[in-house]
């Protein structure tokens, strides 16, 4: 059972992943100081699991760029033909 999806876009930024792990371990330290070892163990386990999922097994996905939306053509007009030739630079021809 996977509780954290490391491929979710919210986890792309490093500071978000660091903050999640730091809050979990910080809460564990708070519970230790407060004298409640049960909740300290639970929050430390959550911190260890989040570290494992967000750092150890994290594989960043490249950002996908969606193509820009083209304006809708009228039904009467035929679409313009696009050139399949690659443009060349003047410096390449020398």
Residue pairs with C-beta under 8 A, 6 or more apart in sequence:
2 53
3 49
3 53
4 11
4 49
4 50
4 53
4 54
5 11
6 53
6 54
6 57
6 58
6 59
7 61
10 16
11 17
11 54
11 58
12 60
12 61
12 63
17 54
17 55
17 58
20 50
20 54
21 47
21 50
21 51
21 54
21 55
24 43
24 44
24 46
24 47
24 50
25 43
25 44
25 47
27 43
27 47
28 40
28 41
28 43
28 44
28 47
29 40
31 37
31 39
31 40
31 43
32 40
73 79
